[in-house]
C-alpha cells in the first residue's frame, strides 16, 4: 500500500467554541495539520497539532504510528511518500 503524509501550514482558530461571533481574540490559537492519505482508502485523516509543541522526527513517527494503529489496513509492507515533511 502507498501512503502520503505531510505537515500543512499553520491555521489560526479561536480557543473556545463558545466565543461570540463578532468578538475575536487579539492573538488566535495557532495549530498545524498533519495529514495522511492512503492509496486504498478514499478519505484523508488529519491531526491538529498545537504549534507550541515541538515537531521533529520522533513526533512524525508517533503520528504515523497512531495512524496505522487506528486506521491501518493491517498490511505488512507499506510505501511512504513525504512531501517536505
Secondary structure, DSSP 8 states (H G I E B T S, - for coil): -EEEEEEEEEEEE-S-TT--TT---SS-EEEEEEEEEETTSSSEEEEEEETTS---HHHHHHHHHHHHHHH----S--EEEES--
